[in-house]
Amino acid sequence: MLLIAVLSTFTPVQANSKAGADLKPSSATLLAPDLRLPAPSASAFDPAVGNFALWQQQAKSLLNHALLLPPADPALIAAATQLSPAANTHLEQWRLPLWQPLDLYLYKPVTLRQGAINAVILLHDHGAEFRIGKDKWLPPALSDQPELVSQWQQKYFDGVAIAELLRAQGYLVLLADAPGFGARGPIQYAEQQQLAANLQAQGVSLAGLMAREDAVAANFLARQPGVTGIAAVGFSMGGFRAWQLAAVSADVHAAVSVGWFNSLKFLREPGNNFSRGQTAFYMIHPGLYRQLDLPDIAALAAPKPLLLLHGEQDPLMPPAQVNVAFQHLKSHYQQCGAKAPELVIAKAQGHRFGDVLQQQMLHWLAQLQLPAAGCSN
């Protein structure tokens, strides 16, 4: 286990010339063009120079602008209504009157634990399985598709319903379906770009909608009686959502990201996550990535504790590439004067959130001490 420019001048070429034939672009060049764009105007926007806290403040402003949707009106969150009680009294369903109705689910322990963190927002993965979203975390018996949930949990979670694992430890757990998943779908894989295009036609983005909804869910959870601290926990796409939420939301105090952390350079390589379209629209914020890399965005959470859990044999997030991005993130925390985030790479694990990593999460959450203040540098 390892702990871890100015636009160029374009000269046209004759269509029938040999030079033209030699310059015929490959499919990779066409589909993943590397544009020579002007440098962003904020040339001093560099955390290595000057005051880190000022950089963090400016970068958070960039992130909030790139989400395209404004934060939800707190009055709408306060206006949430509880729907008809479920047969299982531990599970409550609430509806928020947002841009479109958003259903949130509280999975309640018998006794709420004491400690720095006693509530968790679980952020589900993608996995090209849209029939279930939040249900991926819950006991199969609480889903209307129990066999599918059970199969998913056997494949990725060693058969464990992680919402129940946390509830049994006294955590109040909040869950919701992301756009297109579960009760908010299911869409087909090829329809992701249609969903994203229709949102862009309204001046917003799929990634921004999901990020704002996650922040709303965290704010709702923070309003629940007895909640002292919230951790965002997510697997795969949910791992991206977890550290992003820690950066966006003041209601989240820590994050555990499982199986999703890297740099743009790697993700934009042909065949990788951000180079294939479809699913990438859940995670690409228009314009933002010209000025901020993904580790920069995660660093906006500093000094909040972050735990990154990865598998040694994960083909989607190879450990060597993850570690490069992690060193970038860690350097930001050093500039903040905060305790460094933690990276655990588990041997003999692939793209999964199995028992070994579940126990790492539980131990880390139970021992967590929250920082008293923000960045001082």
Beta strands, then each sheet from edge to edge (+ up, - down):
strand 1: 2-3
strand 2: 81-82
strand 3: 91-97
strand 4: 101-107
strand 5: 119-123
strand 6: 172-175
strand 7: 230-235
strand 8: 254-258
strand 9: 306-311
strand 10: 342-346
sheet 1: 1+ 10- 9- 8- 7- 5- 6- 4+ 3- 2+
end
